[in-house]
Amino acid sequence: MKRTVYHFINNRRGFTLIELMVVIVILGILAGLIVPRIMGRPEQAKKLKARMQIESIGTALKLYKLDNGAYPTTEQGLQALVEAPSSGNVPKNWRKGGYLEKGKVPQDPWGNDFVYLSPGIHDDFDIMSYGADGVSGGEDTNADINSWESD
């Protein structure tokens, strides 16, 4: 018995319509999962920056207290960290050059001033950023970031 071997040579290369549709569907699913996460990062980064700024200001306030025996009052505000107060509890050992880098009080990542209370309601001092809307309270991007809370 004689065997006949057939070799089919298929030189056609490419993708079928079904294969292309499957790839497009997979890419669409991946984009649907990944894009929202990437798009949400700027606000998350701003919140983290605000938290870091609050910690930095808190450290500067502690150095101020070490030098002068008390925190600046609410009326003196955070400006007392960059220029010696001339009213209220006038510091006797105010550090030349101030307590903050760059010689100015930073604004929060949304361009608003930090709110400072001394004595604070929650601690010796309270520092707050009111978030994206600049108003107390809120949720998500408008949520307040406070020195007495930690994430």
ABEGO torsion letter per residue (X at the ends): XBBBBBBBBBABBEBBAAAAAAAAAAAAAAAAAAAAAAAAAAAAAAAAAAAAAAAAAAAAAAAAAAAAGBBBBAAAEAAAAABBBABEBBBAABBBGEABBGGBBBBBAAGBBBBBBOBBAABABBBBBAEAAGBBEEBEAABBBBAABBX
